[in-house]
Amino acid sequence: MHLLEVQKYLKSNALIVMPNHIHWQFQLLNNNLLPQAIRCFKGRTAVVCREFGIYKLWQKGYYDHLIRDEDDLVKSARYIIANSLRAGLVKNVADYPYWDCVYV
């Protein structure tokens, strides 16, 4: 994910990696299109996972949500970082190690 930021594909705002899915809020940069960014992310992570013997990582497609205003931006980021709480993995967001959010 960091490499996509370095290469100016996107700017990551909020992210959580769950046991069987991820939630990720980001802003596309430099006229990059969402399908290009997703394809690049899935491809790069699949290559790394193959080194560990994981060959089936991603399902086809993805679900997106267009952020319409600042309220939606903050609400979406809060939803993302609270995912581990809703899943019952932790009792406090800070106890879950696989998340990041520029707003917190």
N, C-alpha and C positions, 0 to 999 in steps of 0.2 A: 504494500500500500504506500509505503514511504517513497519507493522508487517512482510511483506514478505522480507523486507530488513533485519530486525532484525533476522529473521530465516534463513538468507543467501540463500533465493531462488534467489534473484536478486538484482541489484543495479539500482535504478531509476535515469535516466538522465534528462528527460524532460516529462512533463505531463500537460495536460489541460483537465478539466472536462467541457464539453459543456452541454447545456440543454438536448440533446438527444443522446449523444455519448461521448466517450473519445478518446484522442490520448495519447499514452504513449510510450516513448522510454526507454528501459531498457536493461541491460546486464544480461544474465543468469549466475548464479554462481554455483559452486560445481556440475557440470554435470547435473543440472536440465534441464528438457526438457520444451520447450515452452508450449505444451498442459498441463503439470502438473501445471505450474505457472499460466496460464490462468484459469484453473479449480479451483485452490485454491483461486485466486482473486475473481472470479465470485461467488463462493460458500460463501465465507466470507461476501462479500458485500450483497448478497441476504439475508443471515441470519439477518444482521443488518436492512435491509430495511423492512423485514417482521414485525419487531417490530413496524414499523410506518404504517403498513397496506398496504405496497407495495409488491404485490405478483408476478408480472410479470416484471422483471427488465431487463434480458438479452436475446438477440436473440441467436440462436444457431450459433456457429462458431465465427470467427474473421478474420480480415485481417492483414497480417503481411508483413513486409518489412525487408529484410536482409541488414544490414549496411555493405557496402563493403570496405570503406576506411574512412579516417578522414574527407575528404571533404563532403562525404555523411552523416557522423555523424552530422556535424555542420549544413548542409543544412536541414536535417531532424528535428533537434531540433528547428531551426528557423521557419520552417513550422508549427511545433506543437504549439509553443507559439504565433504565429501570427493568429491562427485559430479564435480567438474571433474578431480580426480586419476584417478578410475576411467575417465573418458571420454578420458583422455590429452591434455587441453587444456593442462595445466601439470604441472610436477614438484613444485610447492609450493603449497599452498592459498592462501597469502598473495599469490601471483602472479596469481591470478584476481580480476578487479576486481568481479564481479557477485554478491557474496554478503554476508550479514550474519548474525551470530549473537550473541545476548545472553550466551551462555555462554563466549564466547572473548574 
